[in-house]
């Protein structure tokens, strides 16, 4: 089911959003001071392509200054946009999986520094 969800996500919005985040990362990395922000954009762009089955764990305490700067210069807007997109997706029954992914991306969009993206841990 994750594979089908990822394919549908990629077709509907993943390709465009992933490329936009990648382009944003390239633009940030052009300046030396923006390299850490560009690397976070690359992290988010990888998740944009195939988000189904991934887990995002945020840790504000790892880089609080960088997270505050990120929030001031666009992170809050990203989080609000993903949250609203998630609400719109969840209005329909079919869109609920896509809405859940938008909520995951909202969490990463507001606090990318110190966040870890990975597979869910297996429970014994």
CNS distance restraints for C-alpha pairs under 8 A (distance, minus, plus):
assign (resid   1 and name CA) (resid   5 and name CA) 6.10 0.50 0.50
assign (resid   2 and name CA) (resid   6 and name CA) 5.98 0.50 0.50
assign (resid   2 and name CA) (resid  52 and name CA) 5.64 0.50 0.50
assign (resid   2 and name CA) (resid  53 and name CA) 6.14 0.50 0.50
assign (resid   3 and name CA) (resid   7 and name CA) 6.17 0.50 0.50
assign (resid   3 and name CA) (resid  52 and name CA) 7.76 0.50 0.50
assign (resid   4 and name CA) (resid   8 and name CA) 6.20 0.50 0.50
assign (resid   5 and name CA) (resid   9 and name CA) 6.00 0.50 0.50
assign (resid   5 and name CA) (resid  52 and name CA) 6.47 0.50 0.50
assign (resid   5 and name CA) (resid  97 and name CA) 7.86 0.50 0.50
assign (resid   6 and name CA) (resid  10 and name CA) 5.96 0.50 0.50
assign (resid   6 and name CA) (resid  49 and name CA) 7.70 0.50 0.50
assign (resid   6 and name CA) (resid  50 and name CA) 5.29 0.50 0.50
assign (resid   6 and name CA) (resid  51 and name CA) 6.68 0.50 0.50
assign (resid   6 and name CA) (resid  52 and name CA) 5.64 0.50 0.50
assign (resid   7 and name CA) (resid  11 and name CA) 6.28 0.50 0.50
assign (resid   7 and name CA) (resid  50 and name CA) 7.86 0.50 0.50
assign (resid   8 and name CA) (resid  12 and name CA) 6.03 0.50 0.50
assign (resid   9 and name CA) (resid  13 and name CA) 5.86 0.50 0.50
assign (resid   9 and name CA) (resid  14 and name CA) 5.46 0.50 0.50
assign (resid   9 and name CA) (resid  49 and name CA) 7.69 0.50 0.50
assign (resid   9 and name CA) (resid  50 and name CA) 7.43 0.50 0.50
assign (resid   9 and name CA) (resid  98 and name CA) 7.24 0.50 0.50
assign (resid  10 and name CA) (resid  14 and name CA) 3.98 0.50 0.50
assign (resid  10 and name CA) (resid  15 and name CA) 5.28 0.50 0.50
assign (resid  10 and name CA) (resid  49 and name CA) 5.79 0.50 0.50
assign (resid  10 and name CA) (resid  50 and name CA) 6.87 0.50 0.50
assign (resid  11 and name CA) (resid  15 and name CA) 6.62 0.50 0.50
assign (resid  13 and name CA) (resid  17 and name CA) 6.03 0.50 0.50
assign (resid  14 and name CA) (resid  18 and name CA) 5.66 0.50 0.50
assign (resid  14 and name CA) (resid  48 and name CA) 5.37 0.50 0.50
assign (resid  14 and name CA) (resid  49 and name CA) 4.76 0.50 0.50
assign (resid  14 and name CA) (resid  50 and name CA) 7.25 0.50 0.50
assign (resid  15 and name CA) (resid  19 and name CA) 6.12 0.50 0.50
assign (resid  15 and name CA) (resid  48 and name CA) 7.57 0.50 0.50
assign (resid  15 and name CA) (resid  49 and name CA) 5.95 0.50 0.50
assign (resid  16 and name CA) (resid  20 and name CA) 6.17 0.50 0.50
assign (resid  17 and name CA) (resid  21 and name CA) 6.20 0.50 0.50
assign (resid  17 and name CA) (resid  45 and name CA) 7.38 0.50 0.50
assign (resid  17 and name CA) (resid  48 and name CA) 6.41 0.50 0.50
assign (resid  17 and name CA) (resid  49 and name CA) 7.84 0.50 0.50
assign (resid  18 and name CA) (resid  22 and name CA) 6.11 0.50 0.50
assign (resid  18 and name CA) (resid  44 and name CA) 7.72 0.50 0.50
assign (resid  18 and name CA) (resid  45 and name CA) 4.45 0.50 0.50
assign (resid  18 and name CA) (resid  46 and name CA) 6.78 0.50 0.50
assign (resid  18 and name CA) (resid  47 and name CA) 7.74 0.50 0.50
assign (resid  18 and name CA) (resid  48 and name CA) 4.89 0.50 0.50
assign (resid  18 and name CA) (resid  49 and name CA) 5.60 0.50 0.50
assign (resid  19 and name CA) (resid  23 and name CA) 6.02 0.50 0.50
assign (resid  19 and name CA) (resid  45 and name CA) 6.91 0.50 0.50
assign (resid  20 and name CA) (resid  24 and name CA) 6.13 0.50 0.50
assign (resid  20 and name CA) (resid  45 and name CA) 7.78 0.50 0.50
assign (resid  21 and name CA) (resid  25 and name CA) 6.17 0.50 0.50
assign (resid  21 and name CA) (resid  41 and name CA) 5.55 0.50 0.50
assign (resid  21 and name CA) (resid  42 and name CA) 6.68 0.50 0.50
assign (resid  21 and name CA) (resid  44 and name CA) 6.83 0.50 0.50
assign (resid  21 and name CA) (resid  45 and name CA) 5.03 0.50 0.50
assign (resid  22 and name CA) (resid  26 and name CA) 6.33 0.50 0.50
assign (resid  22 and name CA) (resid  41 and name CA) 6.33 0.50 0.50
assign (resid  22 and name CA) (resid  42 and name CA) 5.51 0.50 0.50
assign (resid  22 and name CA) (resid  45 and name CA) 5.55 0.50 0.50
assign (resid  23 and name CA) (resid  27 and name CA) 6.25 0.50 0.50
assign (resid  24 and name CA) (resid  28 and name CA) 6.17 0.50 0.50
assign (resid  24 and name CA) (resid  38 and name CA) 6.92 0.50 0.50
assign (resid  24 and name CA) (resid  41 and name CA) 6.55 0.50 0.50
assign (resid  25 and name CA) (resid  29 and name CA) 6.07 0.50 0.50
assign (resid  25 and name CA) (resid  37 and name CA) 7.13 0.50 0.50
assign (resid  25 and name CA) (resid  38 and name CA) 3.82 0.50 0.50
assign (resid  25 and name CA) (resid  39 and name CA) 6.31 0.50 0.50
assign (resid  25 and name CA) (resid  40 and name CA) 7.40 0.50 0.50
assign (resid  25 and name CA) (resid  41 and name CA) 4.80 0.50 0.50
assign (resid  25 and name CA) (resid  42 and name CA) 5.70 0.50 0.50
assign (resid  26 and name CA) (resid  30 and name CA) 6.38 0.50 0.50
assign (resid  26 and name CA) (resid  38 and name CA) 6.33 0.50 0.50
assign (resid  27 and name CA) (resid  31 and name CA) 7.69 0.50 0.50
assign (resid  27 and name CA) (resid  38 and name CA) 7.31 0.50 0.50
assign (resid  28 and name CA) (resid  34 and name CA) 4.81 0.50 0.50
assign (resid  28 and name CA) (resid  35 and name CA) 6.00 0.50 0.50
assign (resid  28 and name CA) (resid  37 and name CA) 6.37 0.50 0.50
assign (resid  28 and name CA) (resid  38 and name CA) 4.72 0.50 0.50
assign (resid  29 and name CA) (resid  33 and name CA) 7.94 0.50 0.50
assign (resid  29 and name CA) (resid  34 and name CA) 5.46 0.50 0.50
assign (resid  29 and name CA) (resid  35 and name CA) 4.39 0.50 0.50
assign (resid  29 and name CA) (resid  36 and name CA) 7.79 0.50 0.50
assign (resid  29 and name CA) (resid  37 and name CA) 7.63 0.50 0.50
assign (resid  29 and name CA) (resid  38 and name CA) 5.15 0.50 0.50
assign (resid  29 and name CA) (resid  39 and name CA) 7.65 0.50 0.50
assign (resid  30 and name CA) (resid  34 and name CA) 7.33 0.50 0.50
assign (resid  30 and name CA) (resid  35 and name CA) 7.48 0.50 0.50
assign (resid  31 and name CA) (resid  35 and name CA) 6.72 0.50 0.50
assign (resid  34 and name CA) (resid  38 and name CA) 6.11 0.50 0.50
assign (resid  35 and name CA) (resid  39 and name CA) 6.16 0.50 0.50
assign (resid  36 and name CA) (resid  40 and name CA) 6.47 0.50 0.50
assign (resid  37 and name CA) (resid  41 and name CA) 6.38 0.50 0.50
assign (resid  37 and name CA) (resid  70 and name CA) 7.71 0.50 0.50
assign (resid  38 and name CA) (resid  42 and name CA) 6.36 0.50 0.50
assign (resid  39 and name CA) (resid  43 and name CA) 6.35 0.50 0.50
assign (resid  40 and name CA) (resid  44 and name CA) 6.29 0.50 0.50
assign (resid  40 and name CA) (resid 112 and name CA) 6.22 0.50 0.50
assign (resid  40 and name CA) (resid 113 and name CA) 6.94 0.50 0.50
assign (resid  41 and name CA) (resid  45 and name CA) 6.04 0.50 0.50
assign (resid  42 and name CA) (resid  46 and name CA) 6.29 0.50 0.50
assign (resid  43 and name CA) (resid  47 and name CA) 6.68 0.50 0.50
assign (resid  44 and name CA) (resid  48 and name CA) 6.15 0.50 0.50
assign (resid  44 and name CA) (resid 108 and name CA) 7.39 0.50 0.50
assign (resid  44 and name CA) (resid 109 and name CA) 7.69 0.50 0.50
assign (resid  44 and name CA) (resid 112 and name CA) 7.92 0.50 0.50
assign (resid  45 and name CA) (resid  49 and name CA) 6.70 0.50 0.50
assign (resid  46 and name CA) (resid  50 and name CA) 7.18 0.50 0.50
assign (resid  47 and name CA) (resid  51 and name CA) 5.10 0.50 0.50
assign (resid  47 and name CA) (resid  54 and name CA) 7.97 0.50 0.50
assign (resid  47 and name CA) (resid 117 and name CA) 7.79 0.50 0.50
assign (resid  51 and name CA) (resid 101 and name CA) 6.61 0.50 0.50
assign (resid  52 and name CA) (resid 101 and name CA) 6.98 0.50 0.50
assign (resid  53 and name CA) (resid 119 and name CA) 6.51 0.50 0.50
assign (resid  53 and name CA) (resid 120 and name CA) 7.19 0.50 0.50
assign (resid  54 and name CA) (resid 117 and name CA) 6.65 0.50 0.50
assign (resid  54 and name CA) (resid 118 and name CA) 5.41 0.50 0.50
assign (resid  54 and name CA) (resid 119 and name CA) 4.82 0.50 0.50
assign (resid  54 and name CA) (resid 120 and name CA) 6.39 0.50 0.50
assign (resid  55 and name CA) (resid 104 and name CA) 7.89 0.50 0.50
assign (resid  55 and name CA) (resid 117 and name CA) 5.67 0.50 0.50
assign (resid  55 and name CA) (resid 118 and name CA) 5.35 0.50 0.50
assign (resid  55 and name CA) (resid 119 and name CA) 5.72 0.50 0.50
assign (resid  55 and name CA) (resid 120 and name CA) 5.72 0.50 0.50
assign (resid  56 and name CA) (resid 104 and name CA) 6.72 0.50 0.50
assign (resid  56 and name CA) (resid 107 and name CA) 7.72 0.50 0.50
assign (resid  56 and name CA) (resid 108 and name CA) 6.91 0.50 0.50
assign (resid  56 and name CA) (resid 115 and name CA) 6.76 0.50 0.50
assign (resid  56 and name CA) (resid 116 and name CA) 5.75 0.50 0.50
assign (resid  56 and name CA) (resid 117 and name CA) 4.68 0.50 0.50
assign (resid  56 and name CA) (resid 118 and name CA) 6.71 0.50 0.50
assign (resid  57 and name CA) (resid 115 and name CA) 5.44 0.50 0.50
assign (resid  57 and name CA) (resid 116 and name CA) 5.20 0.50 0.50
assign (resid  57 and name CA) (resid 117 and name CA) 6.56 0.50 0.50
assign (resid  58 and name CA) (resid 107 and name CA) 7.47 0.50 0.50
assign (resid  58 and name CA) (resid 108 and name CA) 7.07 0.50 0.50
assign (resid  58 and name CA) (resid 111 and name CA) 6.52 0.50 0.50
assign (resid  58 and name CA) (resid 112 and name CA) 7.19 0.50 0.50
assign (resid  58 and name CA) (resid 113 and name CA) 7.89 0.50 0.50
assign (resid  58 and name CA) (resid 114 and name CA) 6.29 0.50 0.50
assign (resid  58 and name CA) (resid 115 and name CA) 4.15 0.50 0.50
assign (resid  58 and name CA) (resid 116 and name CA) 6.45 0.50 0.50
assign (resid  59 and name CA) (resid 111 and name CA) 7.72 0.50 0.50
assign (resid  59 and name CA) (resid 113 and name CA) 7.58 0.50 0.50
assign (resid  59 and name CA) (resid 114 and name CA) 5.20 0.50 0.50
assign (resid  59 and name CA) (resid 115 and name CA) 5.63 0.50 0.50
assign (resid  60 and name CA) (resid  64 and name CA) 5.58 0.50 0.50
assign (resid  60 and name CA) (resid  67 and name CA) 6.97 0.50 0.50
assign (resid  60 and name CA) (resid 111 and name CA) 6.64 0.50 0.50
assign (resid  60 and name CA) (resid 113 and name CA) 7.18 0.50 0.50
assign (resid  60 and name CA) (resid 114 and name CA) 6.43 0.50 0.50
assign (resid  60 and name CA) (resid 115 and name CA) 7.87 0.50 0.50
assign (resid  61 and name CA) (resid 114 and name CA) 7.61 0.50 0.50
assign (resid  62 and name CA) (resid 113 and name CA) 7.28 0.50 0.50
assign (resid  62 and name CA) (resid 114 and name CA) 5.25 0.50 0.50
assign (resid  63 and name CA) (resid  67 and name CA) 6.20 0.50 0.50
assign (resid  63 and name CA) (resid 113 and name CA) 5.91 0.50 0.50
assign (resid  63 and name CA) (resid 114 and name CA) 6.14 0.50 0.50
assign (resid  64 and name CA) (resid  68 and name CA) 6.14 0.50 0.50
assign (resid  64 and name CA) (resid 113 and name CA) 7.99 0.50 0.50
assign (resid  65 and name CA) (resid  69 and name CA) 6.27 0.50 0.50
assign (resid  66 and name CA) (resid  70 and name CA) 6.07 0.50 0.50
assign (resid  66 and name CA) (resid 113 and name CA) 6.74 0.50 0.50
assign (resid  67 and name CA) (resid  71 and name CA) 6.10 0.50 0.50
assign (resid  67 and name CA) (resid 110 and name CA) 7.71 0.50 0.50
assign (resid  67 and name CA) (resid 111 and name CA) 5.71 0.50 0.50
assign (resid  67 and name CA) (resid 112 and name CA) 6.98 0.50 0.50
assign (resid  67 and name CA) (resid 113 and name CA) 5.85 0.50 0.50
assign (resid  68 and name CA) (resid  72 and name CA) 6.22 0.50 0.50
assign (resid  69 and name CA) (resid  73 and name CA) 6.19 0.50 0.50
assign (resid  70 and name CA) (resid  74 and name CA) 6.24 0.50 0.50
assign (resid  70 and name CA) (resid  75 and name CA) 5.34 0.50 0.50
assign (resid  70 and name CA) (resid 110 and name CA) 7.42 0.50 0.50
assign (resid  70 and name CA) (resid 111 and name CA) 7.62 0.50 0.50
assign (resid  71 and name CA) (resid  75 and name CA) 4.09 0.50 0.50
assign (resid  71 and name CA) (resid  76 and name CA) 5.15 0.50 0.50
assign (resid  71 and name CA) (resid 110 and name CA) 6.05 0.50 0.50
assign (resid  71 and name CA) (resid 111 and name CA) 7.49 0.50 0.50
assign (resid  72 and name CA) (resid  76 and name CA) 7.04 0.50 0.50
assign (resid  74 and name CA) (resid  78 and name CA) 6.29 0.50 0.50
assign (resid  75 and name CA) (resid  79 and name CA) 6.18 0.50 0.50
assign (resid  75 and name CA) (resid 109 and name CA) 5.67 0.50 0.50
assign (resid  75 and name CA) (resid 110 and name CA) 4.58 0.50 0.50
assign (resid  75 and name CA) (resid 111 and name CA) 7.39 0.50 0.50
assign (resid  76 and name CA) (resid  80 and name CA) 6.16 0.50 0.50
assign (resid  76 and name CA) (resid 109 and name CA) 7.64 0.50 0.50
assign (resid  76 and name CA) (resid 110 and name CA) 5.67 0.50 0.50
assign (resid  77 and name CA) (resid  81 and name CA) 6.07 0.50 0.50
assign (resid  78 and name CA) (resid  82 and name CA) 6.15 0.50 0.50
assign (resid  78 and name CA) (resid 106 and name CA) 6.75 0.50 0.50
assign (resid  78 and name CA) (resid 109 and name CA) 5.63 0.50 0.50
assign (resid  78 and name CA) (resid 110 and name CA) 6.84 0.50 0.50
assign (resid  79 and name CA) (resid  83 and name CA) 5.98 0.50 0.50
assign (resid  79 and name CA) (resid 105 and name CA) 7.51 0.50 0.50
assign (resid  79 and name CA) (resid 106 and name CA) 4.19 0.50 0.50
assign (resid  79 and name CA) (resid 107 and name CA) 6.68 0.50 0.50
assign (resid  79 and name CA) (resid 108 and name CA) 7.91 0.50 0.50
assign (resid  79 and name CA) (resid 109 and name CA) 5.30 0.50 0.50
assign (resid  79 and name CA) (resid 110 and name CA) 5.39 0.50 0.50
assign (resid  80 and name CA) (resid  84 and name CA) 6.07 0.50 0.50
assign (resid  80 and name CA) (resid 106 and name CA) 7.07 0.50 0.50
assign (resid  81 and name CA) (resid  85 and name CA) 6.11 0.50 0.50
assign (resid  81 and name CA) (resid 106 and name CA) 7.71 0.50 0.50
assign (resid  82 and name CA) (resid  86 and name CA) 6.01 0.50 0.50
assign (resid  82 and name CA) (resid 102 and name CA) 5.20 0.50 0.50
assign (resid  82 and name CA) (resid 103 and name CA) 6.38 0.50 0.50
assign (resid  82 and name CA) (resid 105 and name CA) 6.52 0.50 0.50
assign (resid  82 and name CA) (resid 106 and name CA) 5.03 0.50 0.50
assign (resid  83 and name CA) (resid  87 and name CA) 6.27 0.50 0.50
assign (resid  83 and name CA) (resid 102 and name CA) 6.37 0.50 0.50
assign (resid  83 and name CA) (resid 103 and name CA) 5.60 0.50 0.50
assign (resid  83 and name CA) (resid 106 and name CA) 5.86 0.50 0.50
assign (resid  84 and name CA) (resid  88 and name CA) 6.22 0.50 0.50
assign (resid  85 and name CA) (resid  89 and name CA) 6.11 0.50 0.50
assign (resid  85 and name CA) (resid  99 and name CA) 6.90 0.50 0.50
assign (resid  85 and name CA) (resid 102 and name CA) 6.53 0.50 0.50
assign (resid  86 and name CA) (resid  90 and name CA) 6.07 0.50 0.50
assign (resid  86 and name CA) (resid  98 and name CA) 7.04 0.50 0.50
assign (resid  86 and name CA) (resid  99 and name CA) 3.79 0.50 0.50
assign (resid  86 and name CA) (resid 100 and name CA) 6.42 0.50 0.50
assign (resid  86 and name CA) (resid 101 and name CA) 7.44 0.50 0.50
assign (resid  86 and name CA) (resid 102 and name CA) 4.86 0.50 0.50
assign (resid  86 and name CA) (resid 103 and name CA) 5.80 0.50 0.50
assign (resid  87 and name CA) (resid  91 and name CA) 6.43 0.50 0.50
assign (resid  87 and name CA) (resid  99 and name CA) 6.37 0.50 0.50
assign (resid  88 and name CA) (resid  92 and name CA) 7.73 0.50 0.50
assign (resid  88 and name CA) (resid  99 and name CA) 7.34 0.50 0.50
assign (resid  89 and name CA) (resid  95 and name CA) 4.66 0.50 0.50
assign (resid  89 and name CA) (resid  96 and name CA) 5.94 0.50 0.50
assign (resid  89 and name CA) (resid  98 and name CA) 6.27 0.50 0.50
assign (resid  89 and name CA) (resid  99 and name CA) 4.76 0.50 0.50
assign (resid  90 and name CA) (resid  94 and name CA) 7.95 0.50 0.50
assign (resid  90 and name CA) (resid  95 and name CA) 5.44 0.50 0.50
assign (resid  90 and name CA) (resid  96 and name CA) 4.44 0.50 0.50
assign (resid  90 and name CA) (resid  97 and name CA) 7.87 0.50 0.50
assign (resid  90 and name CA) (resid  98 and name CA) 7.67 0.50 0.50
assign (resid  90 and name CA) (resid  99 and name CA) 5.22 0.50 0.50
assign (resid  90 and name CA) (resid 100 and name CA) 7.84 0.50 0.50
assign (resid  91 and name CA) (resid  95 and name CA) 7.28 0.50 0.50
assign (resid  91 and name CA) (resid  96 and name CA) 7.54 0.50 0.50
assign (resid  92 and name CA) (resid  96 and name CA) 6.70 0.50 0.50
assign (resid  95 and name CA) (resid  99 and name CA) 6.10 0.50 0.50
assign (resid  96 and name CA) (resid 100 and name CA) 6.18 0.50 0.50
assign (resid  97 and name CA) (resid 101 and name CA) 6.46 0.50 0.50
assign (resid  98 and name CA) (resid 102 and name CA) 6.33 0.50 0.50
assign (resid  99 and name CA) (resid 103 and name CA) 6.36 0.50 0.50
assign (resid 100 and name CA) (resid 104 and name CA) 6.37 0.50 0.50
assign (resid 101 and name CA) (resid 105 and name CA) 6.19 0.50 0.50
assign (resid 102 and name CA) (resid 106 and name CA) 6.08 0.50 0.50
assign (resid 103 and name CA) (resid 107 and name CA) 6.47 0.50 0.50
assign (resid 104 and name CA) (resid 108 and name CA) 6.57 0.50 0.50
assign (resid 105 and name CA) (resid 109 and name CA) 5.78 0.50 0.50
assign (resid 106 and name CA) (resid 110 and name CA) 6.30 0.50 0.50
assign (resid 107 and name CA) (resid 111 and name CA) 6.43 0.50 0.50
assign (resid 108 and name CA) (resid 112 and name CA) 5.03 0.50 0.50
assign (resid 108 and name CA) (resid 115 and name CA) 6.98 0.50 0.50
assign (resid 111 and name CA) (resid 115 and name CA) 6.93 0.50 0.50
